[in-house]
Each structure stands twice: as C-alpha cells, then as structure tokens.
Amino acid sequence: MEIDRRAFFASVGGAAAVSLMDSEAKADALEDFMTAQLDDSVARNQGTAAPAKKFPTVAELDAQIETRTYRRGAGSLFAGANHVKKVVPMPANPTLLDFFTLRFAPANHVLQSATLAKKNGMSEEIILACLLHDTVQCLMKTDHGWWGAQIYEPYVPKNTAFAIRHHQTLRFYEDKANGYEYPDLYRTMFGVDYVPPPHIEANYKRLLKDKRYILPRQVTVNDLYAFDPNAKVSIEPFIDIVGRHFKQPKEGLGNDNSPVAHMWRSIARPDSPL
C-alpha cells in the first residue's frame, strides 16, 4: 500500500509530533493509519460509504498524558521521546539566519508557509510573519503566538509582531469569507470537542473589533496544517525580506541586552543546566 506521508503526519498531529515518538509509537500510529486507509479503500471498491473519520475527544487526549515521556507543550529543542542530540555551537554574534540553520532547521513548515504567502501576494510584513510565526516552538509550544511575538518584537515591524501574536487565537475560529476553514489537524491535536480557553475567546472578541484583524488572519490563511514532503523550500528567497525588515543587532541575537536576549540564549544553549 502506498503511504501518503502528508496525510499520515496530519493524522498524528504533524511532523513535530512524529519526531517526538519513539519507534514503537511510530509503528503503532502507522499501522492504525494504514488500517484506516485499507478500510476506506475496501469500502470504496465495494461501493459503500467510507466510515466517518474518528477524531479523539479532549478526555481521550487527557488520558494519554501519563503515557508519554515528554510534555506536549515543551519546545522541540528540549523534548525527546528517547534522547536528544548535541547541538552545533552558535557563532559568536549569531544572526537570524544562523538560528534558522542551526536551531530551527529544517523549518519546512514555516518556509512552506512563507512561500505560500509570497505566492499569494501578501505584503512583506506578512510574509515575514509567516516565516517566523512558529519558530519559537523550538523553545515553547504553549501560547506560542505570544511567545513568538515577544521574541521578535524588538526586531520586526509592529504589524509583523501583531500578526505573529494573534495568529494563535484566530486558528481556532473559521472565517470562510477570508478563506480559512477549521483544520482537521486541530480536531486530532486538541480533540473533536475542544473549546478554546477563556483568554483565547476574550482575545478573539477583541480582534473582531480591531482594524488590524486581517493581519493575523492572513497568517492563518497562509499557514499549512499538513506537510508536503515533496516541497523544495529554502531560506534563500526570503533573505532580502529579512534584510529589509529584521533589525539584526550587531552584537548578535542573545548578546544585545534586549528584553528578550535571554530567550535567544536559551535557544542557543538548550543543554545549559542553569
């Protein structure tokens, strides 16, 4: 049976979720996926309707917490199902491109998102937001919109930081008029009966009244909720945009005594015990 890697990754919560699984968990997930694919294929061949896709409930996902060796909200640099690898030391004065190469890589998701935004004619501020919007997940996944906006705020345009911060909220609310449908990936990740927490709901109501609403909405529209393993992407098409809109400190990220320098140092030195 031919496996659609993109569909498989989406079924288990994305490539990041797969990377955190041990070999046994990956095998079990792949077997479940192949079984469902086979059932669908048989149903189609027999002329019967395929069974509806089954998404987990919030309670079922909650029951899985104590079965894992990691926290789902931990950044990818700090979590591993079995073990983590040594990181390559950063240069003395690291740039954003150094972090893309040595800490965010392979960064396929954000590179594909930025590529789509560029193809769709988005402004450079939004293309930059798409390029950066999920990179902070190497440090922290929980409330990553706010974490992401904070780490970039001293260095990017205000519209870019605003779009990064609030894309997290708008992901949970459909806006078909602007081309956004709630993704099946979230039904898998959060549960089919998931209700966003109060701070997300309150922020959504504020955003509906904000004249800048379209900025984070454009990030969600150009976000990708499954991964294309055949896409050829790189940072190269975005170097000029980064050069025009990212205020690279001459001391290097983490060395400039900014209010967020400690966040960059944490990404640069994830094995430091204190």
N, C-alpha and C positions, 0 to 999 in steps of 0.2 A: 504493500500500500504506500503510495506517495504521500509524504507528510508536508503540509503547508506550515512552514516554520512560523510565519507571521501569525497565522490563526492559533497555532499551539501556544506561542508566547502570550498572546492576548487572553487565552483561556485560563492561564495561571497567574495573570497579573502583570505581564510584561517581562522584558528581558532582565530587568533588575531583580525581579522575584526569582527567575530561573537561576540567576547567578548565585543566589543565597541558598539554593537547595543542595543537599548532598546527593550522591549518586543514586541512592535508593529512592529518595523522594522524586528525583527527576524521572527515574524509570517508572515509578508508580503513576506519576502525572501523565507521562507519555502513553502508558498503557490505557489509562482512562480516556485520554483524548482519542486514541486510535479505536477504542471500543465504540465510542460515540460516533466517530466518523463511519465506522463499519455499519452500525445500526442505521444511520442516515442513508448510507448507500443502498443497503438492502431494502429499506422502506421505499426509496425512490424507484428501484428496479422492480419492485412488486406493485408499484402504482399506489402505494399508501402514503399518507402524510407522515413526514418525519416528526418524531416527538419534539415537543417544545423544549428549548434549551433550558437546562436547570441551573439556576444561579443559587449560591449559598445564601442563607439568611444571616443577619447580624449575630444571632445567637450561635449559629454553627461556626462562624469565624471566631467568635469569642472563645468557644470551646477548644480551639486549636492553639491558643496562646501558650499553654503549658506543655505543648508537644514540641515546641520549637527550641532551637539552641540560640536564637537571636531575637531581638526586638524588631518588629516590622518598621518602627519609626526611626531606627538607627541609620545614620549615614552609611553609604556603601563602603567608605574607607575604614569604617570602624566595626563592620559586621562581617562575619563569615560563617557558613554552616559548619565547616570543619577547621579551617585555618586561613590566615591571611598571608599575603606575600609582602616581602620587603618592598618599600617604595624607593624610587630613584631620588636622590637628594636634589633639592631645588637649586637653581643658580643663586648667586649672592644677592642679586637685585631682580627678583622674578617679575615677569610681566604676565599679563592675562594670557597671552599665547603660550607661555611656559606652563601655566596651570592647565590649559586645555591639553597640552601634550603629555604632561607628567602626572596629572591628578584626575582630570575629568575624562580622559580618553577611555573608551573610543568615542564617547559623546555622540553616538549615532542619532539618538533621539532628538537632541536639540539642534544638531546640524541638519537633520531632515526637516525639522520644524522651520528653521530659518530659511532653508532652501525653498520650502513651500511658500513662506511669506514673501520671499523675493519674487517668486514666480507669479504670485497673486497681486503684485504691485503695491505691497504695503510700504509705508514710509520707512526710512532708515531707522527711526527710533523704535518702530515696532519690530522690524527685522532684528535689531539688536536685542530687544526684549525676548524674542523667540529664541535667539541664540543663547541667551543667558538664563532663561526662566527656570530651568530645572537643575542647573549645575550645582546649586547649593545642596542638592540631595546627597552628595558625597559626604557632607557634614551632618545634615539633619533632614529627615523627611517630614516629620511632623510640622505643620504650619509652614511648609517650605516657601509659600508665597511671601510671607512676612520676613522669614529668614533671608530669602533671596533678595528681596528689595533692600533690606538693611545692609547686606554685604556689598551691594553695588551702588547704593545711594550716593556716596561721596564722589563717584567716578563717572556716572552716566547722566543723561538728561532727565529732568523731572518726569517727563511723560514715560520714559522707559522704566524708571523705578516704579511709577504708579501702575503701569501695565503688569509688571512682574508681581507686585504685591497682590493685586486683586484678581489675577487670573485664577488663583486658587479657589476663590469664592465662586466665580462665575462658571467654573467647570461643573458645578452641581445643579445648574439651572439652565434648562433648554431655552434657546432663543432662535427658533426656526426662521424668523424674519431676517436674522443676520447670519443664517447658515450653520447654526450649532444645534446638534441633537445630543441628548444624554448618551454617553457611550456604554456599550455592554461591558467594557473593561471595568467600569466602576461598579456595576452590579456584581461582578466577580470579586473585586477587591474589597468592597465595603459591605456587600450584602444587598440582596434584592429589595429588602425593606428598610434600607438605611435612610435616616433622616439627619441632615447636617446639624451640627451643634449650634446652640443659640448665637455664638459670636459670628458664625458664618451667615446665619439667617439675618441677623441685625445688619451685618455689613452689606449683604445683598440689597436690603431695602434702602440703605444709604446710597449704594451705587446706582440704583434705578433713578435717583434724583440728581445724580452728578452728571454734569455736562461732559465729563471725560469717560463716561461709561464705555464708549465704543473702543477705547484703547485696550483695556484688558480683555474685552470681548474678542477683539481681533487676534489676541494671542490664543485664546481657546479655539477659535475657528481654524487657526493655522497650526495648532498643536496636533500631535499624532497619537492615537490611542492604541495603535498596534505598530509593530516594527517591520519594515520592509528589508529582509536580509540581503536583497539584491541591489539595494540603492548604493550608488557610489557618491559619497559625500566627503568633504574635507573643509577645513577652516579657511582655505585659500580664498574662496570667493568673498569672504567677509572681512578680510584683513583691512581693506580700505575703510569699510564702515566702522570697524573698531578704532582705526586710527583717527577718524573724524569725530567720533562721539565718546570714546573712552579716555578719561583723563588719567593716563598711566603715571603714577608717582615715580620720580627719578630714583628714589631710594629703593624702589621695589615694593610690591604688594606685601604687606605684613611688616614693613620696616619704616613706614611713613608716619607713625604715631597718630593715625586717624582713629576715630571712634570704633572702627571695625577691624583694625590691624590684627587684633588677637584672633579673629575668625580666620583670616588668611593664614596666620601662623599655625592654627590648629589643623588646617588642611595640608599645610606644607610638612608638618611634623606629627602625623597621627599616632606615632608609636611613643611619643614622649609621655612618661608616666605621670608627670605633674605639670 
